[in-house]
Amino acid sequence: MGLNKNKIFGYSSLILFLFGTALILLGLFKYPEHAIGFSVSGVGFYAIAWAFNALRGRV
């Protein structure tokens, strides 16, 4: 199975989306006193995943 650039961008955006979700949920349930920091970091991961997803097929 060869990985071309579109598959690499797809897998990396999926992994970043999962990390962002994990950060948000970790902040909400495990560390509620630091939830804003975890949530902002998670939204940042979402933004990077969105940018990678937008780059698929264009690079």
C-alpha angles and dihedrals in degrees: 000000000000121000115220123188094267093056091047091052090047095050093044092050090050092050092047090049090052092048090050092050091048091051093050093047092045090053094047099046109024104030108024092164089062097036095120093059093047091046094050090050090048092051088050089055088050090053093051091047089051091051092049090049090051091051093058109113094008102076 
